[in-house]
Amino acid sequence: MRVAVFRWKAVVPLLVLGAVALGLWLVFADRIVRRTAESVGTTLIGAEVEIERLHLDLPHGRVEIHGLTVASPFEALENLLQADALVADLEPLPLLEKKLVIDRLTATGLKFGTPRKTDGRTGGQADGVMGQVNHWGDQLRVPALALPTGKISAARLDPAQLTTPRAAAALGARADSARQAWDSQLKGLDVAATADSARRMVERLRGAKATDVKLLGDARRTLGQLKQAQDRVTALERSATSGIAALQAGAAGLSDAKQRDYATARGLLKLPGLDAPDIGAALFGSAAVDRFQRALYWVELGRRYMPPGLLPRATPGPQRARRAGATVRFPEANSEPAFLLKTAELSLQLGTAGAAPRTYAASVSGVTSDPALYGRPATASAAAPGFRLGALLDHVRATPRDTATASLAGVALPPLSLPSLPIRLEPGSGTVALSLAVQGDEVRARWTMQSDRVRWTRDSSGAAPSSPTGDLVWRVVSGIPTLAVSASLTGSLARPQLAVSSNLDRALAERLRAVAGAELAVAERRVRAQVDSLVDGPVAPVLAKVTVLGGDVTRRLGGERTQLDDARKALEQRLRELTGLPGMRLP
């Protein structure tokens, strides 16, 4: 019987099906990959990613992307970047393992901060990072520039807000408790009975003789009781001295509490801090926090998609009606990462004030989803006249270390609106620099902005009504042609500390202090008098109680010690007379 090698009834349909699938792939592959790339990019960044055209050339291991637009996750009507063309050279073998390894990526015509017509923010998986960064930014206290307008009035002070009366009541209770304890201990000493016993012994010794051994023994025992009573008085005196010192320290602390109450009452005036650092933080603190938040957003996004170490990663499972679960991927040592961009060469354009955009070159290397497998940190660098960029994301070890520094000169700086003031600042062309270092949970960052040709304008749209102080600020700042702002961020991510300074701080502080100083002094005297009326009543009796208690205890202990000393001297003197050894101190 002859056996057929091929079952043509089955092979032919398979070949036809394969040919149809290949034809569909050739026709629709670019569209499928383009939509997949847009969906993945939108999910990762948290903003819309749009691609005009994508061509996939698998035989040559190349992907070409034209007309890439990435919306900004921060601004509603602004693009993060636009690219004319991206060409990626892929390694074909990792694709069989569902891994993407890009040997070389070239990007040309990158533009940043271009306008768009619709809001491209979507959130997605990056929405958790954005919420985390926004919560972090809310921790930074940026003081409000609430300039005084008209007469400064003091609100009614609630006595419950003051700490001095509570401290005085607690000190009075401590003094009463100490008095009761010392009275009880003084009564327990029974000094009067011991002194009376010694005096009676002296009377018994008046007619005694040196040969009366029993009486002399009783006298020596009485003398020992006197010494023990003196020791108890000394111990109580040391304890009372320490207690009185503590009460006196508490009485002195009432003065400090009163100063804090003065500060609390002054805060009810709702006056701005007239110190230069406070003004700098109020004017430019929000702008500095916004810059730091954007830098930290990319750091946190990098840590999410480039996790440090070899820990397993969980991703949401397929969507199901119930029990969707999660997919946990355990990285294997010495294996290829799921995604790896070995080298990227970028050509980017940055706009300058009053001139055509400049073209710069930059490079990126080592961007991977598994830094521990790749074994090298991700780096980015760019250098050109007036432009410098350097970044390193070291997620190879368990503790990530991210650093970045960038400076750009001769570019159009974005305008700023001064808080609480109808004044708009247009820096024009200037220099901006940002440095950031995040190691583990510790952060150090610095942002500077400088401009030599500042333009100040009145902002009439929705601005606060004009006031004498606002007019004063306008006269001060409108005559300043330069701007220099410096902001620093230190501490941990959980407890960051912000410091801002500018060349406007001192000028504004001096003029505002001169205008508001007299009225502020009157308002402060008013609230101080209000605090005095609420505090002096409870405090004065407590201070008198502590003073009287210290003097009373000292006087009583001195009287008890005098009784014992007199009785001891009389008894020792009589014993010396009986023994016939003058000057000898009896045991």
Secondary structure, DSSP 4 states (H G I P E B T S, - for coil): -PPPSS-HHHHHHHHHHHHHHHHHHHHHHHHHHHHHHHHHHHHHHSB-EEEEEEEEETTTTEEEEEEEEEE-SS-TTBEEEEEEEEEEEEPHHHHTTT-EEEEEEEEEEEEES-B-SS--B--GGGHHHHHHHHHHHHHS---------S---PPPPPGGG-SHHHHHHHHHHHHHHHHHHHHHHHHHH-HHHHHHHHHHHHHHHTT--TT-HHHHHHHHHHHHHHHHHHHHHHHHHHHHHHHHHHHHHHHHHHHHHHHHHHHHHHHTT-PPP-SHHHHHHHHHHHHHHHHHHHHHHHHHHHHHHS-STT--EEEE----SS---EEEE---TTS--SEEEEEEEEEEEEEETTEEEEEEEEEEEEEES-HHHH-S-EEEEEEETTEEEEEEEE-SSSS-EEEEEEEEEEEEPPPEE-TTSSEEEE--EEEEEEEEEEETTEEEEEEEEEESS-EEEE--SSPPPP-HHHHHHHHHHTT---EEEEEEEEEBSSSEEEEEEETTHHHHHHHHHHHHHHHHHHHHHHHHHHHHHHHHHHHHHHHHHHHHHHHHHHHHHHHHHHHHHHHHHHHHHHHHHHHT-TTPPP-
